[in-house]
Amino acid sequence: MTFQKFLAAWPAERREDGASAATADDVLAVLDKDCLQPVDFLTLLSPAATLCLEDVARRAHDITLRHFGRAVQLFTPLYLSNICTNQCRYCGFNAKNHQPRRHLTHEEALAEAASIADTGLGHILLLTGDARKIASPQYIAAIAKAIRPLFASVGVEVYSMTEEEYRFLAASGVDSMTMFQETYTERLYSQLHPVGPKKDYVFRLSAPERAARAGMRSLGIGALLGLGSFVQDAFATGLHAWWLQKNFPGLEISVSIPRICPHEGNFDVPDEVDDVHFVQYITALRCFLPKAGITCSTRENAFMRDHIIRLGVTRVSAGVSTSVGGRVTPDDGGHGQFEIADHRSVAEMTTALARLGYQAVVKDWEDI
């Protein structure tokens, strides 16, 4: 059974009714369980759970310490190209936006990667816009193969690919992929993606499954919080991660928790997620998925990121640029995919984590 079919058993009405019916007593009963089911996760996302947020947070903190200790992995993205054929309404790379466009040569990409490696980071994430004729699978694979000796792990966050293409990337040294579904509400997804190959909801939804079958070691998923209903997208994201864990038990599964933030172009956030619901989401994820990684990007400011580490976040970015080039090669003057809220370097992030009593892990994987 595909995840698409599994998700169909949890239609929007079932999710909404389940969340609305939950009580504070139901939430406390869930916290007494050792192993949670999807219905329990839905209870932790309910309005009633906000009344018990401190109890949920304590449980999430204890679970995180038990499974991850006080270690937090650091990584950084490397944007290879911002040329895109999609017109995603919420994205700075929207093809209709007028920001400068740039595509790194192999030599420029290697120089950028070497600069990142000099900071001590062992985990890197390659990103591109959706323009297959320019940032082709062959282009991405060639860069991954060239920079692989510099890093313990090379991941991709690019457009949806076929299983054969993911297999090709894996053979070139890519060991992880991240795929944001953006929103799991298909009708809304169609409205937000009016033009471009990303318009295919089902092909994107099934991308993590194809990557898993192709030999990727690690999968990351996420919804862009604020595009759709909090309960709908938060629940579907956690359910997706749970399903992937059940069907691909040998893989590392992680969830990213991005909230939409300012970017090039005009877009009114339809369902803004406030700080209370953001914390509710993180703690509910941790209780539901004790062994899953939770990733927080620089969309969140330093204050927020420092305070949610103890609640379940296990992976954060540092030394980030969302523009193409700029570390070694001349900056193109573009505004990046979105505005960064936390500009701390790798060294500054390491120091901040140490102050909080946590250890920054720059490498936790190595091929033998």
C-alpha positions in Angstrom: 0.0 0.0 0.0 1.3 3.4 -0.9 1.2 6.3 1.5 -1.3 8.0 -0.7 -3.8 5.1 -0.1 -3.0 5.0 3.6 -3.6 8.8 3.9 -7.0 8.3 2.2 -8.1 6.4 5.3 -7.7 9.7 7.2 -9.8 12.2 5.3 -10.0 15.8 6.4 -13.3 15.3 8.2 -11.9 12.4 10.3 -8.9 14.5 11.3 -10.9 17.6 12.2 -13.6 15.6 14.1 -10.9 13.7 16.0 -9.1 16.8 17.1 -12.2 18.7 18.0 -13.5 15.8 20.2 -10.4 15.4 22.3 -10.4 16.5 25.9 -7.6 17.5 28.3 -8.2 14.1 30.0 -7.6 12.4 26.7 -4.3 14.2 26.3 -3.1 13.2 29.7 -4.1 9.6 29.0 -2.0 9.7 25.8 1.1 10.9 27.8 0.9 7.7 29.9 1.3 5.5 26.9 4.6 4.0 25.9 3.8 3.6 22.2 1.5 6.1 20.4 -0.8 5.4 17.5 -2.0 8.0 14.9 -5.1 8.7 16.8 -3.0 9.6 19.8 -0.9 12.0 17.7 -4.1 13.6 16.6 -5.1 14.1 20.2 -1.8 15.8 20.9 -2.5 18.2 18.1 -6.0 19.0 19.3 -7.1 22.4 20.8 -7.4 20.6 24.2 -3.7 19.8 24.1 -2.8 23.5 24.3 -4.2 23.4 27.8 -1.7 20.7 28.7 1.3 22.0 26.8 3.6 22.0 29.8 2.9 18.3 30.4 3.4 17.4 26.8 6.6 19.5 26.7 8.0 17.6 29.8 7.2 14.3 28.1 8.9 15.4 24.9 12.0 16.6 26.7 12.3 13.3 28.5 11.9 11.2 25.3 14.5 13.4 23.5 17.1 12.9 26.2 16.4 9.2 26.3 16.9 8.7 22.5 19.3 11.5 21.5 21.0 12.6 24.7 22.3 16.2 24.5 23.6 15.9 20.9 22.4 18.2 18.1 23.6 17.7 14.5 24.7 20.7 12.5 24.4 21.0 8.7 24.2 23.7 6.1 22.5 24.0 2.6 24.4 24.7 -0.6 22.2 26.3 -3.2 23.4 25.3 -6.7 20.8 27.0 -8.8 17.8 29.3 -8.4 16.5 28.9 -11.9 13.0 27.5 -11.7 10.1 26.7 -14.0 7.5 26.5 -11.3 5.3 29.3 -10.1 4.8 28.3 -6.5 2.9 31.2 -5.0 4.8 31.1 -1.7 8.4 30.7 -2.9 11.1 33.3 -3.6 12.3 31.2 -6.6 8.9 31.5 -8.4 9.6 31.8 -12.1 7.6 35.1 -12.3 9.7 36.8 -9.6 12.3 39.2 -11.0 15.2 38.4 -8.7 18.5 37.7 -10.4 19.0 34.1 -11.4 22.2 32.1 -11.2 23.5 28.6 -11.8 26.8 27.5 -10.4 29.4 25.8 -12.6 31.0 22.6 -11.3 34.1 24.6 -10.3 32.1 27.2 -8.4 30.1 24.5 -6.6 33.3 22.8 -5.5 34.7 26.0 -4.2 31.6 26.7 -2.2 31.6 23.2 -0.8 35.3 23.5 0.1 34.5 26.7 2.0 31.7 24.9 3.9 34.0 21.9 4.7 36.6 24.4 6.2 34.1 25.2 8.9 34.2 21.6 10.1 30.7 20.6 9.0 30.4 17.0 7.8 26.8 17.2 6.5 25.7 19.2 3.5 22.4 19.6 1.6 22.4 20.4 -2.1 19.4 22.5 -3.3 18.3 23.6 -6.8 15.2 25.1 -8.4 13.1 22.9 -10.6 14.7 23.3 -14.0 15.6 19.8 -15.2 17.3 21.0 -18.4 19.7 23.1 -16.4 20.0 21.5 -13.0 19.7 18.0 -14.4 20.1 14.8 -12.3 23.4 14.4 -14.1 24.6 17.8 -13.0 23.5 17.2 -9.4 25.1 13.8 -9.4 28.4 15.1 -10.8 28.7 17.7 -8.1 27.7 15.3 -5.4 30.4 12.9 -6.6 33.0 15.6 -6.7 32.3 17.0 -3.2 31.7 13.6 -1.5 35.3 13.2 -0.2 34.8 16.5 1.7 31.8 15.4 3.7 30.4 12.5 5.7 27.0 12.9 4.2 25.7 14.6 1.1 21.9 15.1 0.8 19.6 16.6 -1.8 16.6 18.8 -1.5 15.5 19.1 -5.2 12.6 18.4 -7.5 10.8 15.0 -7.4 12.7 12.3 -9.3 12.0 8.8 -10.6 13.3 5.8 -8.7 16.0 5.3 -11.4 17.2 8.9 -11.0 17.3 8.5 -7.2 19.3 5.3 -7.7 21.7 7.2 -9.9 22.2 9.9 -7.3 22.8 7.3 -4.6 25.4 5.7 -6.7 27.1 9.1 -7.0 27.4 9.5 -3.3 24.1 11.1 -2.2 22.8 9.3 0.9 19.8 11.4 1.9 16.9 13.3 0.4 14.5 15.8 1.8 11.1 16.4 0.2 8.7 19.0 1.4 5.1 18.2 0.4 4.3 21.8 1.3 0.7 20.9 2.0 -1.0 17.6 2.2 -4.4 19.0 1.2 -4.6 18.2 -2.5 -7.1 20.9 -3.5 -5.0 23.6 -1.8 -1.8 22.1 -3.3 -3.2 22.6 -6.8 -4.0 26.2 -6.1 -0.5 26.9 -4.7 1.2 25.3 -7.7 -0.6 26.6 -10.8 2.3 26.1 -13.3 5.3 23.8 -13.5 6.2 20.2 -13.0 5.7 20.5 -9.2 2.0 20.7 -9.9 1.8 16.9 -9.8 0.7 16.3 -6.2 0.9 12.5 -6.3 4.3 12.3 -7.9 5.7 14.5 -5.2 3.9 12.7 -2.4 5.4 9.4 -3.5 8.9 10.7 -4.0 10.2 9.6 -0.5 9.0 6.0 -1.3 10.9 6.0 -4.6 14.1 7.4 -2.9 13.8 4.7 -0.2 13.6 1.9 -2.7 16.5 3.4 -4.6 18.9 3.0 -1.7 18.8 6.3 0.2 19.9 6.0 3.8 18.0 8.9 5.2 14.6 10.6 4.3 13.4 14.0 5.4 9.8 15.2 4.9 7.8 18.2 6.0 5.0 20.6 5.3 5.4 24.4 5.1 3.4 25.5 8.1 1.0 28.3 7.3 -0.1 27.2 3.9 -3.0 25.1 5.1 -4.9 24.2 8.3 -2.5 23.4 11.2 -4.3 20.2 12.3 -4.6 18.9 8.7 -0.9 19.4 7.7 0.7 18.7 11.0 -1.2 15.4 11.3 -0.5 14.3 7.8 3.2 15.1 8.1 3.6 13.1 11.3 1.5 10.3 9.8 3.7 10.3 6.7 6.9 9.9 8.8 5.2 7.2 10.9 4.2 5.3 7.7 7.8 5.6 6.3 9.2 4.2 9.6 6.9 1.2 9.4 7.5 0.5 5.8 11.3 1.2 5.6 12.5 0.3 9.1 16.2 0.4 8.2 16.1 4.1 7.2 16.5 7.2 9.2 13.4 9.3 9.0 13.2 13.0 10.0 10.7 15.7 10.0 11.4 19.4 9.1 9.2 22.0 10.8 9.4 25.2 8.6 7.1 28.1 9.1 6.5 30.3 6.1 8.5 33.5 6.3 9.1 36.6 4.1 10.5 36.1 0.6 10.7 37.7 -2.8 7.1 38.2 -4.2 3.8 38.9 -2.5 2.0 36.1 -0.6 -0.5 36.5 2.3 -0.1 33.6 4.8 -3.5 32.0 4.9 -3.1 30.0 8.2 -0.2 31.5 10.1 1.1 29.2 12.8 1.8 31.1 16.1 4.5 30.1 18.6 2.1 28.1 20.8 1.0 25.9 18.0 4.6 25.6 16.7 5.7 24.3 20.1 2.6 22.1 20.2 3.6 20.6 16.9 7.3 19.9 17.9 6.3 18.3 21.2 3.5 16.2 19.6 5.9 15.0 16.9 8.5 13.9 19.5 6.0 12.0 21.6 4.6 10.3 18.5 7.9 9.6 16.8 10.5 9.0 19.6 13.3 8.0 17.3 12.7 10.4 14.4 15.0 13.4 13.8 13.4 16.8 14.0 15.0 19.6 11.9 14.7 23.3 12.4 16.1 25.7 9.8 17.1 29.4 10.0 13.5 30.4 9.2 13.3 30.6 13.0 15.2 33.2 15.0 18.0 32.4 17.4 15.8 32.8 20.5 13.2 30.3 19.2 15.8 27.8 18.0 17.6 27.9 21.3 14.4 27.3 23.3 13.1 24.4 21.2 16.2 22.3 21.3 15.2 20.8 24.6 11.7 20.0 23.3 12.7 17.6 20.5 14.7 19.3 17.8 17.8 17.2 17.0 19.2 18.9 13.8 19.7 22.6 13.0 21.4 24.5 10.2 24.3 27.0 10.7 26.3 29.3 8.6 23.4 29.5 6.1 23.0 31.3 2.8 19.8 30.8 0.8 21.3 32.6 -2.2 23.3 30.9 -5.0 27.0 31.5 -4.4 28.3 34.1 -2.0 30.6 32.1 0.2 33.5 32.1 -2.2 32.1 33.0 -5.6 30.7 36.6 -5.9 27.2 37.1 -4.6 24.6 37.5 -7.4 22.7 40.1 -5.5 19.6 37.9 -5.2 17.4 37.8 -2.2 17.6 34.1 -1.7 14.7 31.6 -1.4 13.6 33.2 1.9 14.8 35.6 4.6 17.1 34.1 7.2 16.2 34.8 10.8 19.2 33.2 12.4 22.6 34.3 10.9 24.9 32.5 13.3 28.0 30.8 12.0 29.0 27.3 12.7 31.3 28.4 15.5 28.6 30.7 17.0 26.0 27.9 16.9 28.4 25.5 18.5 29.1 28.0 21.3 25.4 28.6 21.8 24.6 24.9 22.1 27.4 24.4 24.6 25.9 27.2 26.7 22.6 25.4 26.7 24.4 22.2 27.8 24.3 20.5 24.4 27.0 19.2 22.1 27.1 20.2 18.4 27.8 17.2 16.2 29.3 18.1 12.9 29.7 14.5 11.7 27.8 11.4 12.9 28.1 9.2 9.9 31.0 7.9 7.9 31.3 5.3 5.1 33.7 2.5 5.8 
